[in-house]
Amino acid sequence: MLYIEKNYTLVEKAKAVTIAAALEIGRRRRGEEVLKISKIKSSQDAFELLLPSMGDLQHEEFWILYLNNANKVLLSSQLSKGGLTGTLVDVRLVMKQALELGAVGLILAHNHPSGTLKPSPADIEVTQKIKLASEALDIKVLDHLIITQKEYYSFAEHSLL
């Protein structure tokens, strides 16, 4: 939501609204372009698919991409919405959805509104819990991304999976 100080002139307020509208149009257009990604070939693909949904948020959210055997996205789903510094993840809900969809691969993702790309101990712990549960069901956790406004951190690329 756009907040404009009361003491600005009408022209200054109009400029601010125009800029905010242009940014929103750009964000939505990028989202439309991302919808063309039907197969995840890399961490970059997953980042580009999720960035419009998560990149500019002021609170943490945890999302999951459920993939079929060809790495095509069956579902992109928000699992939880949290506060400024964290969100809860229920591993049972992740596995339930994966089984219902017949998914064979998962890409986990959450955002860090602070812009920090370093995974926290809690980030590492939840990744390992989901990985352990998914292995029992013959489902692969392909990656876990930490997303900020402009970049991402990949657990797979840093050998944390």
C-alpha positions in Angstrom: 0.0 0.0 0.0 1.3 3.4 -0.9 1.6 5.9 2.0 1.9 9.6 1.1 2.6 12.3 3.7 -0.2 14.8 4.3 2.0 17.8 3.8 2.9 17.1 0.2 1.4 19.1 -2.6 -1.2 17.7 -4.9 1.3 17.5 -7.8 3.8 15.7 -5.6 1.1 13.2 -4.6 0.1 12.7 -8.2 3.7 12.0 -9.2 4.1 9.5 -6.4 0.9 7.6 -7.4 2.1 7.6 -11.0 5.4 6.1 -10.1 3.8 3.5 -7.9 1.4 2.6 -10.7 4.2 2.2 -13.2 6.1 -0.1 -10.8 3.0 -2.2 -10.3 2.4 -2.5 -14.1 6.1 -3.6 -14.5 5.7 -6.2 -11.7 2.5 -7.6 -13.2 4.1 -7.7 -16.7 7.1 -9.6 -15.4 4.6 -12.0 -13.7 2.9 -12.6 -17.1 6.3 -13.4 -18.7 7.2 -15.8 -16.0 4.0 -17.8 -16.5 5.6 -19.0 -19.8 8.0 -21.1 -17.7 6.5 -24.5 -17.8 9.6 -26.6 -17.0 12.1 -25.9 -14.3 15.6 -26.4 -15.6 17.6 -24.5 -13.0 17.4 -22.6 -9.7 17.3 -19.4 -11.8 14.0 -20.7 -13.5 12.5 -21.3 -10.1 13.6 -17.9 -8.9 12.1 -16.1 -11.9 8.8 -18.0 -11.4 8.5 -17.1 -7.7 10.0 -13.5 -7.7 6.8 -11.7 -8.7 4.9 -13.4 -5.8 7.6 -13.0 -3.1 10.2 -10.5 -4.0 8.6 -7.3 -2.7 6.9 -8.6 0.4 7.4 -7.0 3.8 6.7 -10.3 5.6 8.0 -13.9 5.2 6.1 -16.4 3.1 7.0 -20.1 2.4 6.1 -21.4 -1.1 6.5 -24.8 -2.7 6.8 -25.8 -6.4 5.4 -29.3 -6.9 7.0 -30.9 -10.0 6.3 -33.9 -12.1 8.9 -36.3 -13.4 9.7 -34.0 -16.3 10.2 -31.1 -13.9 7.0 -29.4 -15.1 5.3 -27.4 -12.4 2.1 -29.1 -11.2 1.4 -26.4 -8.6 3.0 -23.3 -7.2 1.6 -23.0 -3.7 1.9 -20.7 -0.7 2.3 -22.9 2.3 2.4 -20.2 5.0 2.5 -16.5 5.6 4.4 -15.2 8.6 5.8 -12.1 10.2 8.8 -9.9 9.6 11.4 -12.5 10.7 9.8 -15.9 10.2 7.0 -18.2 9.2 5.9 -21.7 10.3 6.1 -24.7 8.0 4.1 -27.9 8.6 5.9 -30.8 6.9 2.8 -32.9 6.9 0.9 -30.4 4.8 3.8 -30.3 2.3 3.8 -34.1 1.9 0.0 -34.4 1.8 -0.2 -31.9 -1.1 2.7 -33.7 -2.9 1.0 -37.1 -2.6 -2.4 -35.7 -3.8 -0.7 -34.1 -6.8 1.5 -37.1 -7.6 4.6 -34.9 -7.4 8.0 -36.5 -7.6 10.0 -33.3 -7.0 9.8 -30.3 -4.7 11.4 -26.9 -4.8 11.1 -25.0 -1.5 11.3 -21.3 -1.3 10.9 -18.5 1.2 11.7 -14.8 1.2 13.8 -12.7 3.5 12.3 -9.2 3.6 15.5 -8.0 5.3 17.5 -8.7 2.0 19.8 -11.1 3.8 20.7 -14.2 1.7 22.3 -16.2 4.4 20.2 -19.2 5.6 19.4 -19.2 9.3 19.7 -22.4 11.4 15.9 -22.6 11.3 16.0 -22.5 7.5 18.5 -25.3 7.4 16.5 -27.4 9.9 13.2 -27.1 8.1 14.9 -28.0 4.8 16.4 -31.2 6.4 13.0 -32.1 8.0 11.2 -31.8 4.6 14.0 -33.7 2.8 13.9 -36.6 5.3 10.1 -36.9 5.1 10.1 -36.7 1.3 12.8 -39.4 1.0 10.5 -41.8 2.8 7.9 -41.2 0.1 10.4 -41.3 -2.8 10.0 -37.6 -3.5 13.1 -35.4 -4.2 13.7 -32.0 -2.7 15.5 -30.4 -5.6 16.3 -27.1 -4.1 15.4 -24.5 -1.4 15.6 -20.9 -2.4 15.9 -17.8 -0.2 14.5 -15.0 -2.3 15.1 -11.3 -1.9 14.0 -8.4 -4.2 16.8 -8.9 -6.7 18.6 -12.2 -6.0 18.4 -15.6 -4.5 20.4 -18.2 -2.5 20.2 -21.8 -3.6 20.7 -24.6 -1.1 21.5 -26.9 -4.0 24.1 -24.7 -5.5 25.7 -24.4 -2.1 25.6 -28.1 -1.4 23.2 -27.9 1.5 20.9 -30.6 0.2 
